[in-house]
Amino acid sequence: MDFFEVKKLPHLAFDHNKIIQYAAKRLRAKIEYTNVVYSLLPKKFTLNELRTIYEIIFGKKLDKRNFIKKFKTLSLLSPTKSFTAGSRQRPARLYTFKYQKPEELKKFF
């Protein structure tokens, strides 16, 4: 799956750019107080993949340690017994969301 920054999309036909801009604005607002980001990730994911999704949506870099600390305090994730494989880096633990349905949260960002 490929992700693209909304700011770097090519010109699209009709009013599709406006539609995408509006959808991105709504998504940024929605992930501030819900867990809907679960629908943008595979069932099992790394914390780095989770942070990358948030960085793409907000369009800015997030501090790795603070992000993970904040996210773990929300108690939304369950660690699995699985790790990533096939990369040159140290294997990363895979996580899943405890709830695969929209949940309202305290404001996160």
N, C-alpha and C positions, 0 to 999 in steps of 0.2 A: 504494500500500500504506500502510495506517495502522498506527502502533504506539501502544500504550497502556501506561502504567506499571502494573505488577502491583498496586501499592498503591492505584491509583485505579479498579480494575475495579468495576462494579456488582455487586450481590449476584446470584449465579448459583444455579441449581437444584441440588438434591442436594448432593453433596460436591465439586462442580466447583471451588469456590474453593480447597479444600484441595489438589486435584490440580494446579491452576495454581501455587499457592504452592510445592509440592514440585518441580514442573518448573522453575520459576524458580530455586530453590535449586540444583538439579542443573546447570542451564545456567551459572549464575555459577561454580560449581566447575569445570565442564568447560572454559570459555573461559580459565581461568587456566593451563591446561597443554596445550591443543590449539588447533588453528586452525579449529575447527568453525564459527566465525563466518562463514566463506565461504558456508555454506548459507543464511544469513539476508540476504545481499545479492544484488543483480543481478550479472550477469557482469562488468559494468564499473561502477565506483563511484568516488566522490571520497573523499579522505582524511577530509573532514568527515563524510561519511555513515558511514564506518567508525567514527570516533570517537563519533558519535551513537549507533550501535548499542551500543557498549560503555557509554556513559553511561546508556542506558536499562536495560541489563541489570544494571549495578551500582547504579543508582539514585543516582548522584552525578556531579558535573561533573569532568571530567579536564582537566588543563592541555594545551592544544593542542600547544605545541611539544614538551613532554616525551613526550606520547603518540606523536606522529609520529616523533620521534627513536628511541624504544623500538621502535616497530613496524618501522621501517626496518632496525634492527640485526638483526631476526629473518630478514631476507631472504625474506619470504613473498610480497611483492608485485612485480609487474612493471608499470612505467608503460606506458601505451598511447600511441599518437600522437593519440588523441582528446581533446577538451576538451568541457566542458559548453557548451551554447548556449541562447540564449533567455532569459537572466536579465539583470537590470540590473547584476549584479556582474561582476567580472573572471572570464572563463572559467577553470574549474578543470580540472586534468589528471585524466583517468580512469585508474584502475588495475584490474588483475585479480590474482587469486591465482595464484601459480605452480603450486600443487597444488590440484586440486579433489577432494581426498580427505582424510580426517582424518589429521593428522600430530601426533605428540606433540612438545611443545616444552619448553624450560626454563621454569620458572615465570615467567610474564609479569608478573602484578600481585601 
